[in-house]
Amino acid sequence: MPDLTIYPVTPDRWSDLETLFGPRGAIGGCWCMWWRLTRAEYERQKGEGNKQAMQAIVASGEVPGLLAYEGEKPIAWCSVAPREAFPSLERSRILKRVDDQPVWSVVCFFIAKPYRGQGVSVQLLRAAIKYAGQHGARVVEGYPIEPKKESAPDIYAFTGMASAFRKAGFAEVLRRSENRPIMRYFVK
């Protein structure tokens, strides 16, 4: 496992997020806006519009997630915030609320290719739990995939792998889809 330092994304770290996401905005111009918009909004502003929307979130002082660094180099991202920041979850029949408990949600990861498969997502999950707990969360929830085959194509793993969530201490609480558990960590 690489030795990482992990920080909240604040305005002074915006250029590092840009560096990590690159000209394609992580994957296909997403800029981690998939869960924050309606599908029509997302498609309409894909690319530069999504980048501007994420930059506005960061500039507002809201922390949309965490950046992991190896030395000075940003190598990974994890989106974590109160569930209300991700309205697409509410519109999903598979990922709709389990109950009325307030939760923080981990919805997305982007890990630079050379660092994939090395436990980076587990380190990010532990940091997300700590960050959310410091901001009042008692429950942190994730929506990983659990593919039938051992390795899923990278594009489908953006919500994380169930095995990484288990390693970070999450437990499955509900499954409305064969390969999409809803997992929770109860902050102590």
Steps between C-alpha positions, in 0.01 A plus 500: 500500500637842412570741786235768453397829651134590455344846513155654446464674164505870576552794262879483549493137380287562189799490263597161645151364427532638144836328464363166621183513289690618192347637182229230496365598841577158652273294273315642201468857631331395823692716748317297764168669428307179410330468839442875543289564187203367308604290199387778263706762687799269508487433124442868420808619688727196457864602483569868554159570656550226758850629571363849562226357724752307711730802515208711626431245775863510610518881476187528719688338788304175482730198511387253231754233583852399588827491304773246565861587434816300467754759600388818321323315219118469505422138415141431612160653580205395711168687501346518848227732630161490667262290288294811420788623281425213259136533387540226236513247782145594592382440144655153483272205573806293595679762713205681657513551877515197725336685790468850641841510670719791391800362311808620321557334165814384323394499136810507282869421470753594237843345538787566258571184299842417648344492850196281436479164672737607781255572782469873434119489515515337845724782625262755347201331664666513841577869446140563386367335818728716712413818311125435511519413870684826573207679333229330702426186296392194695441286190710494183342320206641368174360349181778281361477234237549132563567355156437134422851480355802591712598801291255755371593746227637818657209712380253294701706519818461876551271442801760267651518127549307329780818319606673834571203620703511178706875545562426852627242364747174558312219243523224431251160624617286449190521370146237589242718389210710187457829686465431827689497474881431800721767497769537696822762587754375607842731770636598449863 
